[in-house]
Amino acid sequence: MKRLWWHGTTTKCARVILREGFRKGTYYAAQLEDALKFGGPHVFTVAFSVNSRAGAWQVCLDNKLPPEAIVGYRIYHVEQKFYNAEKIDKRFNGWRDGEMACCEQAAIRGKGVKG
């Protein structure tokens, strides 16, 4: 069964993707927020089937996807209204940087952000 996946990237890479499609080994996120956080503001929506473990937040394809596989392309301009890093630091004191990124994602998804 096909489902939607998102790929965030830069302006320069977006131009290449529109012209040539996605290269082998490209990562796709199951959630838009993850594509924005780890990729960039140029977000492509693609639909494909993949055998991945249930709940996987991202997948990596071993094959190319042509430009025709793109079902959507959008540029996001994020304006952060509120972010309380001090509260996050106190709550998650001692976490490594990679683990802190997960906390920041939670903030982006609505916990600690007012819009």
N, C-alpha and C positions, 0 to 999 in steps of 0.2 A: 504494500500500500504506500502510495506517495504521501509525503507530508512537506510542509514548508520549512525551510532552513534560511538563515540569514548570514551574510558575510559582510563585515565592515572593513573599510579600507581607506586609503588616502586618495586625493585628487588624481595624482599621477597614475596610480595603479588602477583606478576606476576607468581611466581612458583606455588602458590596455585591455582590461576585462571587457569593455564594451566592443572593442575591435576584435579581440582574439578569444574571448571566453576565459574560463578558469583553468589554471594549470593543474597538472597532476600534483597531489599532495596538499591541496588547499583545504583549510579548515572552515567549517560552517557551524554556526551556533544554533541551538534549539530555541533560544530566546533573543529577541531584538536587543534587549539591554546588554547582553553579553557581546553581541556583535559591535555595538557602539563602544563599549568599555575597552575591548581588546583589539578592535580593528581600526575603527575610525568613523567619521561622520558620513561617509559615502557608503550606503548600505544597499546591498543587492538582496532580493528575495528570490530564491530558487526552489523548485519542487523536484524531489527525487526520492526513490526508495533506498533504504540502506538497512543492513542488518547491524544494529547496534544494541548494546545492553539497554534495558529499560531505564529511562530517566537520565540518559547520557546528556550532558550539557553541550557537548560539541562532537562533531565527527570529522574525520579526515578521509577524503576520497582518493583512491589510487588511480582514478582515471580523470581525464579532462572533461570539462563541461563546456559545450559550445555556447556562444552568445544567445542562441535560441532557447537555452534552458532558463534564461532570466525571465522571471514573471513580474518583477518590480525593481525599480531603482529609485532611491530617495536620498536626498542630502539633508541631514539633521543639523540644526543649530540649537545647541543646548544652552539654556541660560539657567545657571544654578541660582536658586533663590535663597537657599539656606543649607548649611552644612556645619555640623557641630563636631569638629575633629576632637575637641577636648573630651567630650562625652564618650566618643568611640575609644580614645586612648585609655580612659579610666576603666571602661567596661572590658576592654580586651587587652589590658596591659600585659606585655611580655610576648605578644604574638609576633611571629616573623612577618616580613614584608608581604610575602605571597599570601599568607593567611589574612592579613589586613585587607588585601584587595577584595576578598570575599565580603568583608564587612562593608567596604565602600560600595559594593554592588547592592547590598541590602539597603544602604542609604539611598542609592539612586532609585531603587524600586519603590520607595515611599516611606521608609522608616527614617525619620529625621529630615526629610525634605518637605518644604512647604512650597506650593506652586501657585 
